[in-house]
């Protein structure tokens, strides 16, 4: 489909909540995507600060666009992409043959002999962007109404349970994947008869409350303890808060204490991707890599398939 991008234009709708104390409207883009008209968060920092160029983000963006019958051989530590291969072809190799292929790739790319190489399959069956994009406007609206940065609504919706209502192995459920006890603590009813986590608006309100009351304040406490300055609108701070949302403050505190950073920024987030502590493991490391990749993949889809795409600017 044709698309048009107007930079620094005034959108044809007005701000949802003009009383909101922070101006996030300049970070929003008005879209007409298929039969849906609504808003998404733009976040220019992804490009201006080169988050979009990080190999981890580029790797996961490819994974999100690939079908499960294709896999990517990649460096576990950096997510450098080495080779793309059909799952059916890879499965024909014996374990020793697979290790020979990995050894050959280490030599070709001048990697250390101990560098681990993963085989990661495509996941476009899970990341259903067509289904989740139309829900983002409603998530933005609820978060703004609760005076929480609406970028978090978009980030969570894109990676937690995109376009689905699946229950995780740990019991998390709904579009914002809230645990039962967490949902109850934010005012939702969760029992054997009723589970309000499946109600989009109530789930969004619960997630925004969790961000407002726990995740953002705890993120600040962790950073303050290390004397690290921050701006809540910066991308690295948003990603840091996302780690708290996923792993919990205690686990994030543990990995930061291990790193012992003296300043924030992109380097702190990248260090968190390379370190483990307490319950902050591989899934926690991947979480904000996925958050970045999903944003990039969404923008890619919108630019290819949106009929109109306006970047908002309000006077």
For each residue, the residues with C-beta under 8 A, 3 or more apart:
1: 304 305 306 307
2: 307
3: 302 303 304 305 306 307 308 309
4: 308 309
5: 303 309 310 311
6: 9 310 311
7: 311
8: 311 313
9: 6 310 311 312 313
10: 312 313 314 315
11: 28 30 310 312 313 314
12: 30 310
13: 30 39
14: 18 314
15: 18 20 25 314
16: 39 140 141 144 145
17: 20 141 144 145
18: 14 15
19:
20: 15 17 23 24 144 147
21: 147
22: 147 149 233
23: 20 26 314
24: 20 27 28 41 144 149 150 151
25: 15 28 312 313 314
26: 23 312 313 314
27: 24 41 42 43 44 151
28: 11 24 25 39 40 41 42 140 150 311 312
29: 39 40 41 42 302 309 310 311 312
30: 11 12 13 37 38 39 308 309 310 312
31: 36 37 38 39 40 133 302 306 308 309 310
32: 36 37 306 307 308 309
33: 36 37 38 133 134 302 305 306 307
34: 130 305
35:
36: 31 32 33 133 134
37: 30 31 32 33
38: 30 31 33 134 136 137 138
39: 13 16 28 29 30 31 136 137 140 312
40: 28 29 31 133 136 137 140 154 298 302
41: 24 27 28 29 136 140 150 151 154
42: 27 28 29 299 311 312
43: 27 46 151 235 295
44: 27 47 48
45: 48 49 51 234 235
46: 43 49 51 52 235 292 295 296
47: 44 50 51 52
48: 44 45
49: 45 46 235 266
50: 47 53 54 266
51: 45 46 47 54 57 235 266 292
52: 46 47 57 58 292 296
53: 50 57 58
54: 50 51 57 58 270 292
55: 58 59 78 79 80 81
56: 59 60 78 79 273 289 292 293
57: 51 52 53 54 60 61 289 292 293 296
58: 52 53 54 55 61 62 79 81 293 296
59: 55 56 62 63 72 74 79 80 81 289 293
60: 56 57 63 64 79 286 289 290 292 293 294
61: 57 58 64 65 293 294 296 297 300
62: 58 59 65 66 72 81
63: 59 60 66 72 120 121 122 123 293
64: 60 61 123 124 127 129 293 294 297
65: 61 62 122 124 297
66: 62 63 70 71 72 84 121 122 123 124
67: 70 122 124 125
68: 87 121 122 123 124 125
69: 86 87 88 121 122
70: 66 67 84 85 86 87 121 122
71: 66 84 85 86 87 90 119 120 121 122
72: 59 62 63 66 81 82 83 84 85 119 120 122
73: 81 82 83 84 85 101 102 105 117 118 119
74: 59 79 80 81 82 117 118 120
75: 78 79 80 82 109 111 115 116 117 118
76: 79 115 116 117 118
77: 115 116 274
78: 55 56 75
79: 55 56 58 59 60 74 75 76 289
80: 55 59 74 75 109
81: 55 58 59 62 72 73 74 84
82: 72 73 74 75 105 108 109 117
83: 72 73 105
84: 66 70 71 72 73 81
85: 70 71 72 73 89 90
86: 69 70 71 89 90
87: 68 69 70 71 90 91 121
88: 69 91 92
89: 85 86 92 93
90: 71 85 86 87 93 98 119
91: 87 88
92: 88 89
93: 89 90 97 98 101
94: 97 98
95: 98 99
96: 99 100
97: 93 94 100 101
98: 90 93 94 95 101 102 119
99: 95 96 102 103
100: 96 97 103 104
101: 73 93 97 98 104 105
102: 73 98 99 105 106 117
103: 99 100 106 107 113
104: 100 101 107 108
105: 73 82 83 101 102 108 109 111 117
106: 102 103 109 111 112 113 115 117
107: 103 104 110 111
108: 82 104 105
109: 75 80 82 105 106
110: 107
111: 75 105 106 107 115
112: 106 115
113: 103 106
114:
115: 75 76 77 106 111 112
116: 75 76 77
117: 73 74 75 76 82 102 105 106
118: 73 74 75 76
119: 71 72 73 90 98
120: 63 71 72 74
121: 63 66 68 69 70 71 87
122: 63 65 66 67 68 69 70 71 72
123: 63 64 66 68 126 127
124: 64 65 66 67 68 127
125: 67 68 128
126: 123 162 164
127: 64 123 124 158 159 162 294 297
128: 125 131 132 162 163 164
129: 64 132 133 158 162 163 297 298 301
130: 34 133 163 301
131: 128 134 135 162 163 164
132: 128 129 135 136 157 158 162 163
133: 31 33 36 40 129 130 136 298 301 302
134: 33 36 38 131 137
135: 131 132 138 139 157 163 175 200
136: 38 39 40 41 132 133 139 140 153 154 157 158
137: 38 39 40 134 140 141
138: 38 135 141 142 200 201 204
139: 135 136 142 143 150 153 154 156 157 175 200 204
140: 16 28 39 40 41 136 137 143 144 150 153 154
141: 16 17 137 138 144 145 150
142: 138 139 145 146 153 201 204 205 208
143: 139 140 146 148 149 150 152 153 204 207 208 211
144: 16 17 20 24 140 141 147 148 150
145: 16 17 141 142
146: 142 143 205 208 209 212
147: 20 21 22 144 212
148: 143 144 152 153 208 211 212 216
149: 22 24 143 152 211 232 233 238
150: 24 28 41 139 140 141 143 144 153 154
151: 24 27 41 43 154 155 238
152: 143 148 149 155 156 207 208 211 238 241 242 245
153: 136 139 140 142 143 148 150 156 157 204 207 208
154: 40 41 136 139 140 150 151 157 158 295
155: 151 152 158 159 238 242 291 294 295
156: 139 152 153 159 160 175 176 177 207 242 245
157: 132 135 136 139 153 154 160 162 175 176
158: 127 129 132 136 154 155 162 291 294 295 298
159: 127 155 156 162 287 290 291 294
160: 156 157 172 175 176 177
161: 164 165 166 174 175 176 177
162: 126 127 128 129 131 132 157 158 159 294
163: 128 129 130 131 132 135
164: 126 128 131 161
165: 161 173 174 175 198
166: 161 173
167: 171 172 173
168: 171 172 173 177
169:
170: 179
171: 167 168 179 180
172: 160 167 168 177 178 179
173: 165 166 167 168 177 178 180 195 197 198
174: 161 165 177 178 183 195 197 198 199 203
175: 135 139 156 157 160 161 165 200 203 204
176: 156 157 160 161 197 203 204 206 207
177: 156 160 161 168 172 173 174
178: 172 173 174 182 183 186 188 197 203 206 207 210
179: 170 171 172 182 183
180: 171 173 183 184 190
181: 184 185
182: 178 179 185 186 206 210
183: 174 178 179 180 186 188 190 196 197 203 206
184: 180 181 187 188 189 190
185: 181 182
186: 178 182 183 205 206 207 209 210 213
187: 184 205 206 209
188: 178 183 184 196 197 202 203 206
189: 184 194 195 196
190: 180 183 184 194 195 196 197
191: 194 195
192:
193:
194: 189 190 191
195: 173 174 189 190 191 198
196: 183 188 189 190 199 202 203 206
197: 173 174 176 178 183 188 190 202 203 206
198: 165 173 174 195 203
199: 174 196 202 203
200: 135 138 139 175 203 204
201: 138 142 204 205
202: 188 196 197 199 205 206
203: 174 175 176 178 183 188 196 197 198 199 200 206 207
204: 138 139 142 143 153 175 176 200 201 207 208
205: 142 146 186 187 201 202 208 209
206: 176 178 182 183 186 187 188 196 197 202 203 209 210
207: 143 152 153 156 176 178 186 203 204 210 211
208: 142 143 146 148 152 153 204 205 211 212
209: 146 186 187 205 206 212 213
210: 178 182 186 206 207 213 214 215 245
211: 143 148 149 152 207 208 214 215 216 241 245
212: 146 147 148 208 209 215 216
213: 186 209 210 217
214: 210 211 217 218 244 249
215: 210 211 212 218 219 241 244 245 249
216: 148 211 212 219 220 232 241
217: 213 214 220 221
218: 214 215 221 222 244 249 252
219: 215 216 222 223 237 240 241 244 249 252
220: 216 217 223 224 230
221: 217 218 224 225 249
222: 218 219 225 226 244 249 252 253 256
223: 219 220 226 228 230 240 264
224: 220 221 227 228
225: 221 222 253
226: 222 223 256 260 261 262
227: 224 262
228: 223 224 261 262 263 264 268
229: 263 264
230: 220 223 234 237 240 264
231: 234 237
232: 149 216 237 238
233: 22 149 237 238
234: 45 230 231 237 238 264
235: 43 45 46 49 51 238 239
236: 239 240 264 265 266 268 269
237: 219 230 231 232 233 234 240 241 264
238: 149 151 152 155 232 233 234 235 241 242
239: 235 236 242 243 269 288 291 292
240: 219 223 230 236 237 243 244 252 264 268 269 272
241: 152 211 215 216 219 237 238 244 245
242: 152 155 156 238 239 245 246 287 288 291
243: 239 240 246 247 252 272 280 284 287 288
244: 214 215 218 219 222 240 241 247 248 249 252
245: 152 156 210 211 215 241 242
246: 242 243 283 284 287
247: 243 244 251 252 279 280 284 287
248: 244 251 252 279
249: 214 215 218 219 221 222 244 252 253
250: 253 254 278 279
251: 247 248 254 255 277 278 279 280 284
252: 218 219 222 240 243 244 247 248 249 255 256 280
253: 222 225 249 250 256 257
254: 250 251 257 258 277 278 279 280
255: 251 252 258 259 272 275 276 277 278 280 284
256: 222 226 252 253 259 260 261 268 272
257: 253 254 260 277
258: 254 255 275 277
259: 255 256 268 271 272 275
260: 226 256 257
261: 226 228 256 264 267 268 271
262: 226 227 228
263: 228 229 267 268
264: 223 228 229 230 234 236 237 240 261 268
265: 236 268 269
266: 49 50 51 236 269 270
267: 261 263 270 271
268: 228 236 240 256 259 261 263 264 265 271 272
269: 236 239 240 265 266 272 273 288
270: 54 266 267 273 274
271: 259 261 267 268 274 275
272: 240 243 255 256 259 268 269 275 280 285 288
273: 56 269 270 285 286 288 289
274: 77 270 271 285
275: 255 258 259 271 272 280 285
276: 255 280 281 282 284 285
277: 251 254 255 257 258 280
278: 250 251 254 255
279: 247 248 250 251 254 284
280: 243 247 251 252 254 255 272 275 276 277 284 285
281: 276 284 285
282: 276 285 286
283: 246 286 287
284: 243 246 247 251 255 276 279 280 281 287
285: 272 273 274 275 276 280 281 282 289
286: 60 273 282 283 289 290
287: 159 242 243 246 247 283 284 290 291
288: 239 242 243 269 272 273 291 292
289: 56 57 59 60 79 273 285 286 292 293
290: 60 159 286 287 293 294
291: 155 158 159 239 242 287 288 294 295
292: 46 51 52 54 56 57 60 239 288 289 295 296
293: 56 57 58 59 60 61 63 64 289 290 296 297
294: 60 61 64 127 155 158 159 162 290 291 297 298
295: 43 46 154 155 158 291 292 298 299
296: 46 52 57 58 61 292 293 299 300
297: 61 64 65 127 129 293 294 300 301
298: 40 129 133 158 294 295 301 302
299: 42 295 296 302 303
300: 61 296 297 303 304
301: 129 130 133 297 298 304 305
302: 3 29 31 33 40 133 298 299 305 306 309
303: 3 5 299 300 306 309
304: 1 3 300 301
305: 1 3 33 34 301 302
306: 1 3 31 32 33 302 303 309
307: 1 2 3 32 33
308: 3 4 30 31 32
309: 3 4 5 29 30 31 32 302 303 306
310: 5 6 9 11 12 29 30 31
311: 5 6 7 8 9 28 29 42
312: 9 10 11 25 26 28 29 30 39 42
313: 8 9 10 11 25 26
314: 10 11 14 15 23 25 26
315: 10
